[in-house]
Amino acid sequence: MLENIFENNRQWAKKILKKDPQFFEKLQEQQNPNYFWIGCSDSRVPASEIMNLLPGEVFVQRNVANQVVHSDMNCLTALQFAVDVLKVRHVIVCGHYSCGGVKAAYGKERHGLVDNWLLHVRDVITKHSKALDQIDNESEKLDRICELNVIEQVENICSTTTMEDAWARGQDIKVHGLIYSLKDGHLRNLNMSITGSDEVETQYQYAKQRIFS
């Protein structure tokens, strides 16, 4: 198994060098991404490939069901580094349809320790239960939960001290909510793009309205 990985790596490096002989030399010099991506750990959702970007162009943090939890020092540290040190221009929360974490949370499945992490997704489901109960089709309901989960995480990011401080000092940075479809490989805008603390509530209500329209 590892030999296959090493061989694939050699072929990948060879292909990169064929296109740009100085690629790795330039890559060593500086990390200068415009994007910070918070996505799901699902192996079918690789950030740089989805956006057709090269290594060094996107800073990435991933976890099960693309959560932004205010007690998660891993995510908060990555966010702070991306915003304050790397000076990214865009923070993206990207969920995806057919998310196993969302399905597990919705079905109250038991998988072990991860069930505690997925309580955050269950909180999203409970928060929007009245609107979700109006949807009879289970597949459609799961899609709406995946979308709601993204906009809730965007709201969570916007209330962090990192983002509040960045906007307070006039830093030009935007937070976006996107969702990816495994069916066609396309990203979709969830109409949750924030450029300052004063926009959060208005955009949150607008995005939520669009989801159920």
SULWO-V670488 format. One record per backbone hydrogen bond with DSSP energy under -1.0 kcal/mol. NH is the residue of the N-H (numbers start at 0). CO is the residue of the C=O. Records with the same first field share a line. If there is no record, write none. Layout:
NH: CO + CO
This chain:
4: 0
5: 1
6: 2
7: 3
8: 4
9: 5
10: 6
11: 7
12: 8
13: 9
14: 10
15: 11
16: 12
17: 13
18: 14
19: 15
22: 19
25: 21
26: 22
27: 23
35: 89
36: 58
37: 91
38: 60
40: 62
44: 41
49: 45
50: 46
52: 47
56: 53
58: 34
60: 36
62: 38
65: 62
71: 68
72: 70
75: 71
76: 72
77: 73
78: 74
79: 75
80: 76
81: 77
82: 78
83: 79
84: 80
85: 80
87: 81
88: 33
89: 33
90: 173
91: 35
92: 175
93: 37
94: 177
96: 179
102: 98
103: 99
104: 100
105: 101
106: 102
108: 103
114: 111
115: 112
117: 113
119: 116
121: 117
122: 118
123: 119
124: 120
125: 121
126: 122
127: 123
128: 125
131: 127
132: 128
133: 130
134: 131
140: 136
141: 137
142: 138
143: 139
144: 140
145: 141
146: 142
147: 143
148: 144
149: 145
150: 146
151: 147
152: 148
153: 149
154: 150
155: 151
156: 152
157: 153
159: 156
163: 159
164: 160
165: 161
166: 162
167: 163
168: 164
169: 166
170: 165
172: 170
173: 88
174: 193
175: 90
177: 92
178: 187
179: 94
180: 185
184: 180
187: 178
189: 176
193: 174
198: 195
202: 198
203: 199
204: 200
205: 201
206: 202
207: 203
208: 204
209: 205
210: 206
211: 207
